[in-house]
Amino acid sequence: DAGVIQSPRHEVTEMGQEVTLRCKPISGHNSLFWYRQTMMRGLELLIYFNNNVPIDDSGMPEDRFSAKMPNASFSTLKIQPSEPRDSAVYFCASSNRGTSGNLPEQFFGPGTRLTVL
Amino acid sequence: QQPVQSPQAVILREGEDAVINCSSSKALYSVHWYRQKHGEAPVFLMILLKGGEQKGHEKISASFNEKKQQSSLYLTASQLSYSGTYFCGTGPTSGTYKYIFGTGTRLKVLA
């Protein structure tokens, strides 16, 4: 299994530009999570999907951030317009919810390091 | 509310033991532990469910005290490969899909 795939791995852009981060979850997983990691705030959950449906987006910072999951094998996180304070590492993770009722382990992608100048 | 981990950082010599604590202000149903090496993604270590169960992974074990809303990670006879940042992830209720990650503990093992 290839694991969770994210692209690009690094992104440098200028303030005001649109940024799109991409994620391909592990095949068969039904939950997908977007996280942002910074030194100041640690690992923050932005949004998660279950069966392609957004369940909780309370962690999305503001309207400049949006996420979609058009099908089970692809998700995007878009920032428009980007600002320097959006600079961070963005991780995508997937898991298989299963039927046990317990919170399953999450498999993280390698992350996208975003720098907004 | 983000779980608080202690200590924030610890430096060990190979073979020494360490304990990392995770405390939540909210009632917990489950606790997960992850390790993140520098420049890499977090990797799952273990899950603990309410009931004080203790799990193990290599020479790493953990406990969960739901009454105290705490979990502790025990690293025994630490190895160089244990270096990294450890995060607890807490799940407040059964059936929820998400958990909240703790503040993190940076662990450095020296030869």
Interface residues (C-beta under 8 A of the other chain):
Chain A: S31 F33 Y35 G42 L43 E44 L45 Y48 N50 I55 D56 F91 R97 G101 N102 L103 E105 Q106 F107 F108 G109 P110 G111
Chain B: Q2 Y29 S30 H32 E40 A41 P42 V43 F44 I47 L49 F87 G89 G91 S94 G95 T96 Y97 K98 Y99 I100 F101 G102 T103 G104
